[in-house]
Amino acid sequence: MTTVPAVYAESSSKQPQSYVFLQNAENQNGRHGEENVNFFELSKQQEQETRKQREANAVKMHENRVNTSHMSSFERSQYFLKNNDIQALQAEETDQQLKSLQKAKSRGAISEKDYQQQMMKQTKPSYGQKSTQPVLSIPVGE
């Protein structure tokens, strides 16, 4: 097992490199017992937490579908606003935009090329949603 002192990237970038190393050496010398970091265990715990969160989200989505099954899109939006469910509200908004695009295409209001471009734009995940995997990183001084 490898012992890794915890250093935040923000603090290490603002301070001179020698100060950070001195501070780390003082922290290690001041410890009574060595702390071992088991990255496998941390990864396993994060995976379990992620799985629990996904299960909770699935249950919440099912409850939302049951509670809003006979509502109009406006009523669903109001329900999501009332319950502070921003994620479901955004999903409802995206769904409405996709339906609008499909109707415009079927009426002939937009070309096939424009339809494909708009669909790609709508279905592309935003920057913050690309990676759902937890990332472990250890800052290294330069």
N, C-alpha and C positions, 0 to 999 in steps of 0.2 A: 504494500500500500504506500501511496505517496502522500506526504504531508504538504498541503498547499495553504499558505496564508491568504486570507480573504482581503483583497485590495480592490477598491472601487475604481473603475476607469476614470470617473470624473476627478476624484481627488488626486490620482496619480498623474493625470495630464496637467493639472494646475500647479503641481509642486515639482521642484527639481528632483531629478532621478536619485541623487545621493540621499536626499531627505527621505524619500519613500523607502529606500533600502534600509536606512538607519531605523526608521519607524518600524519596519517589518522585523528587523533584528531585535529591537527592543520588545516588540510584542511576543516574539518567540522565546526570548530569554525570560520574560516575565511570566510565562505560563508554567504552571506546576506540572501539568501532564500534557503530553503530546495529544493533539486532536487529529485523528486520522479521518480522512474524507473518503468515503466509499462511493465512487461515482456510479457504480452499478446499482447500488441501493437507491441513490438519489433518482436515477433514471427510472427505476422500477416504481418508486413512490409517485413520481410525476405522471407516469403512465396510468397508474391506478386513479389518481386524482382527475386526470383527463377523461378516463373512462366513466367515472362517477358523474362528471360534469356533462358529458354527452348523454348519459342516461337521463339525468335530470332535465336536460334540454328536450329530449325526445318525449318525456312525460308531459312537459309544459306545452310542447307543440300539439300533442294529442288532445290535451284539455282545451287548448285554444280552438282546435278544429271542431270539437264536440260543442263547445259553447257558442261558436259563431257559424255553425253550419247553415242556419236558415236566415242569416243576416245579409243585407246588401253590402256592397263594398264600402259604402260610406259608414254604415253601422259598424262594420268590422273595424274600420280605421278609428272610429270613436271609442270602441271597446278597447283597442290596443292602447290608445292614448290614456284612457281612464285607468288602465292597469299598468301604466308605465312600461309597456313591453315594446321598447324601441326596435329591437331586432325583428319582431313579428310585424311591426308597422312598416319597416323598411322592406321586408319580404312582400307585404301586401302591395306596397307602392311599385315594386319591381314587377310583380304579377300584373298589375293594372297597366303598366307601360307596355309589357309584352303583348297583352291582349289588344291594346290599342294599335300596336304595330301590325299585328295579324289582321285586324279589321281593315286598316288602311291598305294593306297589300291586297286583300281580297276584293276591296272596292276599286282597286287600280289607282289609288291616290299616290302610291310610291312604286318605284320600279323594283325589280327583283334585286338588283345590285344595292340600291339604297336600303332595302329591307335587310339583306345579309349584313351590311355594314352596321346598321342599327342594332341588329340582334347580337353581333359580336361585341358591340359596345356595352349592351345591357347585361350580357351574360359573363363578361370578363370580371373576375374578382378584383376588388380594390386592393391597393398595396398592403393594407393592414391584414387582409384576410388570406393572403397567399400561403403563409406558413402557419400551420397549427401545431407543429412539432415544437416542444420546448427545446430551447438551445442553452447549453451550458457553455459558458465562456470564462476564460481566465485571462485578465488583462496582463499584458507584458509591456514593461517599460522599454522605451526606445533609447 
